[in-house]
Amino acid sequence: MKVTVTYLGKKQTVQLGGGCVKDLLKQMNINPETVLVGKNGEIVLETENLKPGDRIEFIRVISGG
Amino acid sequence: MPVPLKTKSEKNLCTCGKKPVFYRRYEGRYYCKACFCESFEKKVKKTIAKYKLIEKGDRIAFGLSGGKDSSAVLYLLHKILSPRRDIKMFAISMDEGIAGYRNETLKKAKELCKSLGVKHHIFSFKDILGKPLDKKIIERGERDYCTLCGVGRRYVLNLAARKLKATKLCLGHNLDDEAQAVLMNFFRGDLLRAGRLGTKTDAALSEKHGNLFIPRIKPLRFIPEKEVTLYAVLKKLPYSDLECPYAQGMRFDVRDFLNEMENKHPGMKFALLEGYDKIVPAISKAVQYKGKLSTCKKCGEPTSHEICKTCQLWKV
């Protein structure tokens, strides 16, 4: 299935075999400690199941400097 | 009477029965929006009470960068303290002069202060230190940006807070910032600095320096960065998530390392800080500063040297 992912200001379509947000994070090599997850505009858990067409936003936790 | 066992679906709900937005791994507990915010605020209030961060008649200056941490601490302390007439609050932002970065974060800082009705003061490196950071870096061919900037920021923030007659300088440092500082000080072997970290710092030092240092308080010291971000997002606070273009160096390596460790071993950052806090008295005793605390011969600001670090680097 395909989902749309926004991360670090870039929007991309990601193909994955199904599963939940945690699987997507793993596929994109993102440490769950460093992001919050938005799905279709709502904050969700990493265990949230995904379905085709979902809009996922990874909100970066680390910032500043 | 025995508590009935929860079904699998109930286990993944907040204790109030609502859909969770957060799973606090080190507690093994799910939180909905309202319960998370309530828990967050309770934790911060507990830190304020335990360490006596706020006293009657305080004039609190908030170091406001426009990022999530300082925005969250200003928002929450304003919520807690605004009914108190004896407490005065205002925000101080610094414009270091970093093109394409600070101007963006300052917009958010202004927006938050306006919405809360908090007076906002902006001090620039150009006015206080003579030139903006961008220009200074080019001139010096400086590579250790964070030291140059950090020394200047501490100097300007303390000076500004003192000029505005603040009795406390409130910073948005969170658990991650503090855990990083602990490791960095150990990695550098800088135990003198390690002994100074804390929830309320520089109070004793301020007295030794004729009250030239404004005591710093860190109400978010026991809140992980991820939870501060979630709070700022759920409360829809205006904040900038831009990263400083000069961000580099050991802090960022330590940050990534700690996040890897936390992902594998939940609660590790807490354990690091708790363990550290227990040995602080021993560190302070072992590496007590033996030199004379005085004022800088050039600028008159507090220092343990003849000429302070800011004058050495910035030639104030």
Interface residues (C-beta under 8 A of the other chain):
Chain A: N31 P32 E33 T34 L36 E42 I43 V44 L45 E46 T47 I59 R60 V61 I62 S63 G64 G65
Chain B: N12 P20 V21 F22 Y23 Y30 K33 S65 G67 K68 D69 C146 D176 E225 K226 T229 L230 V233 L234 S240 D241 L242 E243 C244 Y246 A247 R255 N259 E260 E262 N263
